[in-house]
Amino acid sequence: MGRIPGSKKKRMWIREGDVVIANPWEVQDCKAEVIWKYTRPQVEWLERKGYIKY
């Protein structure tokens, strides 16, 4: 379960299957704060360069 900070909340929509960077909370390991969401071209570039296996 992730929380989108207020400054990004209105500009960012997250759907199942999206690739994101999340920072886990220190007090609750099951929750995190979403830092960044990758677009489809960015994910394809990361796959080609070998940074992620999707």
JOTAKA-V567165 format. One line per field, one symbol per residue. ss: DSSP state (A for helix, B for strand, O for the rest). phi: phi as a letter, one per 30 degrees, with the letter a starting at -180 (. if undefined). psi: psi as a letter, one per 40 degrees, with the letter a starting at -180 (. if undefined). A space follows every 50 residues. Layout:
ss = ???
phi = ???
psi = ???
This chain:
ss = OBBBOAAAAOOOOOOOOOOBBBBBOOOOOOOBBBBBBOOAAAAAAAAAAO OOOO
phi = .bcceedcedcbccbdjdcbcbcddddbddcbcdcacddddddddddddi dbcc
psi = hihhiddedeehhhiheihihihiiddhdeiihhdihiidddddddddee dih.
